[in-house]
Amino acid sequence: MTEPLLTAQNLNIEFNGHKVVDSLSFSIGREKVALVGNQVPANP
């Protein structure tokens, strides 16, 4: 088995003082992957 492209362990995210993600862990394999979401322009 090959190594994953990306691994995250125990990921926690807070937004405006509210925990929205608690201890998320995942791995993304090396097959074809696409991330889809809103496009927000970067600040100059």
C-alpha positions as CSV (number, residue, x, y, z in Angstrom):
1,M,0.0,0.0,0.0
2,T,1.3,3.5,-0.9
3,E,1.6,6.4,1.5
4,P,-1.4,8.8,1.5
5,L,-1.2,12.1,-0.3
6,L,-2.5,13.9,2.8
7,T,-3.2,12.9,6.4
8,A,-4.7,15.0,9.2
9,Q,-5.0,13.8,12.8
10,N,-7.0,15.3,15.6
11,L,-8.1,18.4,13.7
12,N,-10.0,21.0,15.7
13,I,-11.7,24.1,14.2
14,E,-13.4,27.0,16.1
15,F,-15.4,29.7,14.4
16,N,-16.5,32.8,16.4
17,G,-15.8,30.9,19.7
18,H,-17.9,27.8,18.7
19,K,-16.2,24.5,18.1
20,V,-17.3,23.3,14.7
21,V,-14.9,20.4,14.2
22,D,-13.7,18.2,17.1
23,S,-10.9,15.7,16.7
24,L,-11.3,15.0,13.0
25,S,-8.8,12.6,11.5
26,F,-8.6,11.5,7.8
27,S,-6.3,10.4,5.0
28,I,-6.6,11.1,1.3
29,G,-5.1,8.5,-1.0
30,R,-3.1,9.2,-4.2
31,E,-5.9,8.5,-6.6
32,K,-7.5,11.4,-8.5
33,V,-9.0,13.9,-6.0
34,A,-10.9,17.1,-6.5
35,L,-11.9,19.7,-3.8
36,V,-15.0,21.7,-4.7
37,G,-16.3,24.8,-2.9
38,N,-16.9,28.5,-3.0
39,Q,-14.2,30.6,-4.6
40,V,-13.4,33.7,-2.4
41,P,-11.0,36.3,-3.8
42,A,-7.9,36.9,-1.9
43,N,-7.4,40.2,-0.1
44,P,-4.9,42.5,-1.9
